[in-house]
């Protein structure tokens, strides 16, 4: 399946229609139109009005920096952890898996609030500020939001790769490699890992969506004044524009990944046949 | 089948936890042997024997064990125990109606493609559920401020919003699932032999769907719990809120207080004063986390029991 512009345009059309329908839902369902009083190209946070352009691009850049930084950090840490875990004995692996279910259940809100409170607690006790906990005079902060946002994706990716690893380890090619006398480390690193990374692409959509929701909570708790907060408070035209700014690049990414993963999967199927 | 699911230790553990929490929530005045009104009233300053003030509300967890009090001075532990039933039942209701409505719609027209629906599903992917819910809820509150409505009507409207948000993606998953089931050989031949559609759905499609339905229901319950917590932080409460004015008489600070006592309300009420009473936010959130963990355990138990079943049926074949 190659990337086709026509399919992408069709997808964009449905996204635009969907966002338009959603943007008129409040007056449609509830019968109260808050857009009548608001300006079209502005959004207001706590009764202070911001114009949509060009502020939104700065916010977008800032939020996406945090988003992708935490995504990559999460991915790398999950890979390293998986790698270490596969070399450990079996019962420790099961123990780790149990703990992952526990940590996975933590709401994003809990992690954000707990980190913020603990940083302040450390500061109060020792006078050592680990990282800035909130935005002050619009000076952007990076460290704490990125750490907070990367925790849950790390756990989820770690769990997924562990599961995939388990599946992969029973496959014939691993047995053959073992029979050939290759070391466990070499097989895992050279063969199993590659296959896992391609199968990990199946879950990209759920991880992206999950992280967008997390990003919103992180921005709200750390008072980051980022893109998702602008998204939250915008209505009407501003809502449509912000939603489109968010949706269009991501849909392009999804489309590219899908065409790539689709071709990889087909290749696998052909090889299997 | 149900017995087998209950035999799974992880399911049993999660189920028992939620059951015990609900029992405590309904009967806590009797269990702890306290007066309900008295233990939920606002606490005033604490004095020592000589009559000097030793502590003022909000009390720390060390002053009023085990969890301290919230900003206003209400005992947090009793509030959390009392709110458990509302929280769990609200999440249960939302998840149940989401699954129910989407299955009914998907069964009603599995093959016809509703294009508007696909558009909406495509778009909701990029708009977090919390933002969508907040947008609709604020419109609802603005309307309520202009033309007051009864709290029952408000709660019903809020339920409707929370259910509708989750229904759309579920319809598309279920209709895909049902479509693939309807294309199976034995169902095609059953229809070709002239059985009624309702019979086929009732006899063949729904039993095949059971596993998926139960799992989706549990996942939806977790999602609604998280959504409730998020909305609580955004000061959107189920059942609306009363705004009290605190602070100096000349500079009143609006302070929304939720009417219903669910956990999200406790979080939202204390969130603005996070640095004063961090425990009043962290303890309810921890309860959310533990409840979600119990749900996850139940999901694992259900998955295990279905795996055992499919393995056994494979042996028989």
Interface residues (C-beta under 8 A of the other chain):
Chain A: X11 X14 X15 X17 X18 X19 X21 X22 X25 X26 X27 X29 X30 X31 X32 X34 X101 X102 X104 X105 X106 X107 X108 X109 X110 X113 X114 X116 X117 X120 X205 X209 X212 X213 X216 X217 X220 X221 X228 X231 X232 X235 X239 X243 X246 X247 X250 X251
Chain B: X115 X116 X118 X119 X120 X121 X122 X123 X124 X125 X126 X127 X128 X129 X130 X131 X132 X134 X135 X136 X138 X139 X140 X142 X143 X146 X157 X161 X225 X226 X229 X230 X233 X234 X267 X274 X275 X278 X281 X282 X285 X286 X288 X289 X290 X292 X293 X295 X296 X297 X300
